[in-house]
C-alpha cells in the first residue's frame, strides 16, 4: 500500500504533512479525553493502535492470515502473526447478542434496517441477531 493511498489529497508529497496534522489532532483529543475521564491509559492510544485493532478484528472475522498480511502490506508473514495471538485473546471474550424472530417482510426489513444480521430459518420464520 502506498502512502498516498492514505492522503486526503491523494498527493504523496503532502502525506507527511497530513499525517502530522492527524497525529496532532489525535494527541490533543486523547489528552483532553484522558484528563476528563481521569484515565491516563487513553493517552497511550496512537494511530498505530487503530491499525493493530483493525488487523486483529480482520483476522478474527476471516481467519485468513494471508489476507490480513496483504491488507496491511506486510512483506514478512512474521510481522502479521502477532495478530493471531491478539485475535485468539479477543475470541475468548464471549460475545453477547440480541436475537429477534421475524415472520413478515416488514418485520425482516425493520430488523435489517436496525442492523440485525440473518442467522437461519426456523419454522417459517427467520432468526436474526445483533451484538449488544
Residue, then its C-alpha position, 0 to 999 in steps of 0.5 A: x500500500x502506498x502512502x498516498x493511498x492514505x492522503x486526503x489529497x491523494x498527493x504523496x508529497x503532502x502525506x507527511x504533512x497530513x499525517x502530522x496534522x492527524x497525529x496532532x489532532x489525535x494527541x490533543x483529543x486523547x489528552x483532553x479525553x484522558x484528563x476528563x475521564x481521569x484515565x491516563x491509559x487513553x493517552x497511550x492510544x496512537x494511530x498505530x493502535x487503530x491499525x493493530x485493532x483493525x488487523x486483529x478484528x480482520x483476522x478474527x472475522x476471516x481467519x485468513x492470515x494471508x489476507x490480513x498480511x496483504x491488507x496491511x502490506x506486510x512483506x514478512x508473514x512474521x510481522x502479521x502473526x502477532x495478530x493471531x495471538x491478539x485475535x485468539x485473546x479477543x475470541x475468548x471474550x464471549x460475545x453477547x447478542x440480541x436475537x429477534x424472530x421475524x415472520x413478515x417482510x416488514x418485520x425482516x426489513x425493520x430488523x435489517x434496517x436496525x442492523x440485525x444480521x440473518x442467522x437461519x430459518x426456523x419454522x417459517x420464520x427467520x432468526x436474526x441477531x445483533x451484538x449488544 
